[in-house]
């Protein structure tokens, strides 16, 4: 059940407008909750910040720690250097692996070079990695549901020997599959997929391969599921939904899709300055959410931008309250 709260006491979401209120049309803004940072993103950012505090700048990070330009630029300003491959990291330098996870070859390469490395992989992604290893040890071929080229997919497929995992992106892929003969099958999923799309693919897999093994619990992470549920709760009442996130962020892209399927046009933005006032013409109710790698400060920026254009009435629609916290790596636990 969604809980609706008026946000009249929230200064951040009711920033003063430079334009007299009488000159602006009213706009109701439904703010989805949960939104924004998840426990895995919080943990990854803290790992980089603590590594900087311990070793000093620079600290190298392989790939964007999370898919958000504001976050990445903030860490760069503190001394983080983002690289694509380990050969860009000087000998003896500390390096952090991104929250999306990396193939096994990456820590092995870091060890061979004697690099000081820390793994910021989200624990829920690491759980999928361990499941993949167990399936291969049991002699199963894995059908992995995910998006080709996404860092999490690359990292997960890199946990097992080449040829032991096949990527599945659509129901049509299920129909075309030619798995190894006389080998038991298992399926796993990327953690940031559409809940509804994934359910359809899983159903198709189970229908075609009745004996296929699956995870005991849903692989799609709690944060992805919760943010999609919150968008489903607000979208039917909205003329437009804005999703704060990066085009590189799978979970943010899925929020756009979920809003549109729930009946509301949706746009992704990275910062408030991208909002075109023309988007608000004829709009009386607007939904607002943020992907799991988008900080709350960006939500405040968007509210302030909207308040400069329209007279706002904001409400927070809460579908669940998140309390998840992940431990830091033992190297930083003190």
C-alpha positions as CSV (number, residue, x, y, z in Angstrom):
1,X,0.0,0.0,0.0
2,X,1.4,3.4,-0.9
3,X,1.7,6.0,1.8
4,X,1.1,9.6,0.7
5,X,2.8,12.4,2.6
6,X,2.6,16.1,2.0
7,X,6.1,17.7,1.9
8,X,5.2,21.1,3.1
9,X,8.0,20.9,5.8
10,X,10.7,19.8,3.3
11,X,12.6,22.9,2.5
12,X,14.6,21.2,-0.2
13,X,11.5,20.2,-2.1
14,X,9.8,23.6,-1.7
15,X,12.6,25.9,-2.7
16,X,11.6,29.6,-3.1
17,X,10.9,30.7,-6.6
18,X,12.3,33.9,-8.2
19,X,9.0,34.3,-10.1
20,X,5.9,35.6,-8.2
21,X,3.6,32.6,-7.5
22,X,0.6,34.5,-9.0
23,X,2.2,34.4,-12.4
24,X,2.7,30.6,-12.5
25,X,0.2,27.8,-13.1
26,X,0.0,25.1,-10.3
27,X,1.7,21.8,-10.7
28,X,1.3,18.8,-8.5
29,X,4.5,16.8,-8.1
30,X,4.3,13.2,-6.9
31,X,7.7,12.1,-5.7
32,X,8.3,8.4,-5.6
33,X,9.8,6.7,-2.6
34,X,12.0,4.7,-2.5
35,X,14.2,6.5,-5.0
36,X,17.9,7.3,-5.5
37,X,20.8,5.7,-3.8
38,X,20.6,2.1,-2.8
39,X,22.8,0.3,-0.2
40,X,25.2,-1.0,-2.9
41,X,25.8,2.4,-4.3
42,X,26.3,3.9,-0.9
43,X,28.8,1.2,-0.1
44,X,30.7,1.7,-3.4
45,X,31.1,5.4,-3.0
46,X,32.2,5.0,0.7
47,X,34.8,2.5,-0.4
48,X,36.4,5.0,-2.8
49,X,36.2,7.9,-0.2
50,X,37.7,5.7,2.5
51,X,40.5,4.5,0.2
52,X,41.3,8.2,-0.6
53,X,41.3,9.0,3.1
54,X,43.6,6.1,3.9
55,X,46.1,6.3,0.9
56,X,45.7,9.8,-0.3
57,X,45.2,10.9,-3.9
58,X,45.3,9.5,-6.4
59,X,43.1,6.4,-6.1
60,X,42.3,4.6,-9.3
61,X,38.9,3.2,-10.1
62,X,38.4,0.7,-12.9
63,X,35.3,1.9,-14.8
64,X,32.8,4.4,-13.4
65,X,32.2,3.4,-9.8
66,X,28.4,3.9,-10.5
67,X,26.7,5.2,-13.5
68,X,26.2,8.8,-12.5
69,X,28.2,11.8,-13.8
70,X,27.6,13.9,-10.7
71,X,28.9,11.2,-8.4
72,X,31.9,10.5,-10.7
73,X,32.8,14.1,-11.0
74,X,32.6,14.6,-7.2
75,X,35.0,11.7,-6.7
76,X,37.4,13.0,-9.3
77,X,37.5,16.3,-7.4
78,X,38.6,14.4,-4.4
79,X,41.4,12.6,-6.2
80,X,39.9,9.6,-7.8
81,X,41.1,8.7,-11.3
82,X,38.8,6.6,-13.5
83,X,40.3,4.2,-16.0
84,X,39.0,1.6,-18.4
85,X,41.7,-1.1,-17.8
86,X,44.3,-2.0,-15.2
87,X,47.2,-1.3,-17.5
88,X,46.4,2.4,-17.0
89,X,47.1,2.0,-13.2
90,X,50.7,2.7,-12.2
91,X,52.5,0.1,-10.2
92,X,52.0,0.4,-6.5
93,X,48.8,2.4,-6.7
94,X,45.5,1.5,-5.0
95,X,42.7,0.6,-7.3
96,X,38.9,0.0,-6.7
97,X,36.7,-2.2,-8.8
98,X,33.3,-0.7,-9.7
99,X,30.0,-1.7,-8.1
100,X,28.9,-3.6,-11.2
101,X,31.4,-6.4,-10.7
102,X,34.4,-7.6,-12.7
103,X,35.5,-10.8,-14.4
104,X,37.8,-13.1,-12.3
105,X,40.7,-12.2,-14.6
106,X,40.7,-8.6,-13.3
107,X,41.6,-9.3,-9.6
108,X,44.0,-12.0,-10.8
109,X,45.8,-9.4,-13.0
110,X,45.9,-7.0,-10.1
111,X,47.4,-9.7,-7.9
112,X,50.0,-10.5,-10.5
113,X,51.0,-6.8,-10.6
114,X,51.0,-6.5,-6.9
115,X,48.4,-3.7,-6.9
116,X,46.5,-2.8,-3.8
117,X,42.9,-3.5,-4.9
118,X,39.5,-3.2,-3.2
119,X,36.3,-4.7,-4.6
120,X,33.3,-2.4,-4.5
121,X,31.0,-5.0,-6.3
122,X,27.5,-4.8,-4.9
123,X,27.0,-7.8,-2.5
124,X,23.8,-8.7,-4.4
125,X,25.8,-8.9,-7.6
126,X,28.5,-11.0,-5.8
127,X,25.7,-13.3,-4.7
128,X,24.9,-14.0,-8.4
129,X,28.6,-14.6,-9.0
130,X,28.6,-17.3,-6.3
131,X,25.5,-18.9,-7.7
132,X,27.1,-19.1,-11.1
133,X,30.2,-20.8,-9.7
134,X,28.0,-23.4,-7.9
135,X,26.0,-24.2,-11.0
136,X,29.1,-24.8,-13.0
137,X,30.6,-26.9,-10.3
138,X,27.3,-29.0,-10.4
139,X,27.8,-29.5,-14.1
140,X,25.0,-27.1,-15.3
141,X,25.0,-24.8,-18.2
142,X,23.8,-21.3,-17.3
143,X,21.3,-19.2,-19.2
144,X,21.9,-15.7,-18.0
145,X,19.2,-13.1,-18.5
146,X,20.7,-9.7,-19.0
147,X,21.6,-6.9,-21.4
148,X,24.6,-7.5,-23.7
149,X,27.6,-5.3,-23.0
150,X,26.4,-4.1,-19.6
151,X,29.3,-4.1,-17.1
152,X,27.4,-6.4,-14.7
153,X,26.8,-8.9,-17.5
154,X,30.4,-8.8,-18.5
155,X,31.5,-9.3,-14.9
156,X,29.1,-12.2,-14.2
157,X,29.9,-14.1,-17.4
158,X,33.5,-13.7,-16.5
159,X,33.0,-15.7,-13.3
160,X,32.8,-19.0,-15.2
161,X,34.8,-20.7,-18.0
162,X,34.0,-19.5,-21.5
163,X,31.2,-21.5,-23.0
164,X,29.5,-22.4,-19.7
165,X,27.1,-19.5,-19.8
166,X,24.7,-18.2,-22.6
167,X,23.2,-14.8,-22.6
168,X,19.4,-14.4,-23.0
169,X,18.0,-11.0,-23.6
170,X,14.4,-11.6,-24.8
171,X,11.6,-14.2,-25.0
172,X,12.6,-14.6,-28.7
173,X,16.1,-15.6,-27.6
174,X,14.5,-18.4,-25.5
175,X,12.7,-19.7,-28.6
176,X,16.0,-19.7,-30.6
177,X,18.2,-21.3,-27.9
178,X,20.2,-24.3,-28.7
179,X,21.7,-25.3,-25.4
180,X,24.4,-28.1,-25.0
181,X,22.9,-31.5,-25.4
182,X,22.5,-33.8,-22.3
183,X,23.6,-31.0,-19.9
184,X,21.3,-29.8,-17.1
185,X,20.4,-26.1,-17.3
186,X,20.1,-23.3,-14.8
187,X,19.2,-19.6,-15.1
188,X,20.3,-16.5,-13.4
189,X,19.5,-12.8,-14.0
190,X,21.2,-9.4,-14.0
191,X,20.1,-7.5,-10.9
192,X,18.9,-4.4,-12.6
193,X,16.3,-5.7,-15.0
194,X,12.6,-4.9,-15.5
195,X,10.7,-7.1,-13.0
196,X,7.9,-7.7,-15.5
197,X,10.1,-8.4,-18.5
198,X,12.2,-10.8,-16.5
199,X,9.2,-12.7,-15.3
200,X,8.1,-13.2,-18.9
201,X,11.5,-14.6,-19.9
202,X,11.7,-16.8,-16.8
203,X,8.2,-18.2,-17.6
204,X,9.4,-18.9,-21.2
205,X,12.5,-20.7,-19.9
206,X,10.5,-22.8,-17.5
207,X,8.0,-23.7,-20.2
208,X,10.6,-24.8,-22.7
209,X,13.0,-26.4,-20.2
210,X,10.8,-27.8,-17.3
211,X,13.8,-29.1,-15.4
212,X,15.8,-25.9,-15.4
213,X,17.2,-24.8,-12.0
214,X,16.7,-21.3,-10.8
215,X,17.7,-19.1,-7.9
216,X,15.9,-19.7,-4.6
217,X,15.1,-16.0,-4.3
218,X,14.7,-13.3,-7.0
219,X,18.1,-12.1,-8.5
220,X,16.7,-8.7,-9.3
221,X,17.8,-6.6,-6.4
222,X,15.5,-5.2,-3.8
223,X,16.3,-1.6,-4.8
224,X,15.5,-2.2,-8.5
225,X,12.2,-3.9,-7.6
226,X,11.2,-1.2,-5.0
227,X,11.9,1.7,-7.4
228,X,9.9,0.1,-10.1
229,X,7.0,-0.5,-7.7
230,X,7.1,3.1,-6.6
231,X,6.9,4.3,-10.2
232,X,4.0,2.0,-10.9
233,X,2.2,3.6,-7.9
234,X,2.5,7.2,-9.2
235,X,2.5,6.9,-13.0
236,X,-1.3,6.4,-13.5
237,X,-1.9,9.8,-11.8
238,X,0.7,11.6,-13.8
239,X,0.8,13.4,-17.1
240,X,4.6,13.1,-17.2
241,X,7.2,11.2,-15.2
242,X,10.8,12.5,-14.9
243,X,13.5,9.9,-14.1
244,X,16.8,11.3,-12.8
245,X,19.5,9.0,-14.0
246,X,22.2,8.2,-16.6
247,X,21.5,6.7,-20.0
248,X,24.2,4.2,-19.0
249,X,22.2,3.1,-16.0
250,X,20.2,-0.1,-16.5
251,X,17.9,0.4,-13.5
252,X,17.2,4.1,-14.5
253,X,16.3,3.1,-18.1
254,X,14.0,0.4,-16.7
255,X,12.2,3.1,-14.6
256,X,11.4,5.0,-17.8
257,X,10.0,1.9,-19.4
258,X,7.9,1.1,-16.2
259,X,6.4,4.5,-16.2
260,X,5.4,4.4,-19.8
261,X,3.9,0.9,-19.4
262,X,1.9,2.2,-16.4
263,X,0.4,4.9,-18.6
264,X,2.5,8.0,-18.3
265,X,5.0,9.5,-20.8
266,X,8.4,9.5,-19.3
267,X,11.7,11.4,-19.8
268,X,15.2,10.7,-18.4
269,X,17.3,13.6,-17.3
270,X,20.7,13.8,-15.7
271,X,20.4,17.3,-14.2
272,X,17.7,19.8,-13.6
273,X,19.0,22.2,-16.3
274,X,17.9,19.6,-18.9
275,X,14.2,20.3,-18.2
276,X,12.6,22.1,-21.1
277,X,9.8,24.4,-19.9
278,X,7.8,23.3,-23.0
279,X,7.6,19.8,-21.4
280,X,5.3,21.2,-18.7
281,X,2.8,22.8,-21.1
282,X,-0.6,21.2,-20.4
283,X,0.8,19.2,-17.5
284,X,-1.0,19.3,-14.2
285,X,0.5,16.3,-12.4
286,X,4.2,15.3,-12.7
287,X,5.9,12.2,-11.3
288,X,9.5,12.3,-10.1
289,X,11.9,9.5,-9.3
290,X,15.7,8.8,-9.4
291,X,17.6,5.7,-10.3
292,X,19.7,3.8,-7.8
293,X,22.9,5.7,-8.6
294,X,21.4,9.2,-8.5
295,X,22.0,11.2,-5.3
296,X,19.2,13.0,-3.5
297,X,20.7,16.4,-4.1
298,X,19.7,16.0,-7.8
299,X,16.1,15.5,-6.8
300,X,16.3,18.7,-4.8
301,X,17.7,20.5,-7.9
302,X,14.9,19.3,-10.0
303,X,12.3,20.4,-7.5
304,X,13.9,23.9,-7.3
305,X,13.9,24.1,-11.1
306,X,10.2,23.1,-11.3
307,X,9.4,25.7,-8.6
308,X,10.9,28.3,-10.7
309,X,8.5,27.4,-13.5
310,X,5.3,26.5,-11.7
311,X,3.6,26.8,-8.3
312,X,4.3,23.4,-6.8
313,X,2.3,21.1,-4.5
314,X,4.5,18.2,-3.7
315,X,3.6,14.8,-2.2
316,X,5.8,11.8,-1.5
317,X,4.3,8.5,-2.4
318,X,6.0,5.8,-0.3
319,X,5.5,2.2,-1.3
320,X,8.1,0.7,1.1
321,X,10.8,1.8,3.5
322,X,14.3,0.5,2.8
323,X,16.7,-0.3,5.7
324,X,19.3,-2.3,3.9
325,X,23.0,-1.7,4.8
326,X,26.0,-3.5,3.4
327,X,29.3,-4.0,5.2
328,X,32.5,-2.6,3.9
329,X,35.4,-4.8,2.8
330,X,37.5,-6.0,5.7
331,X,40.4,-3.8,4.6
332,X,38.3,-0.7,5.4
333,X,36.1,-2.0,8.2
334,X,38.1,-0.1,10.8
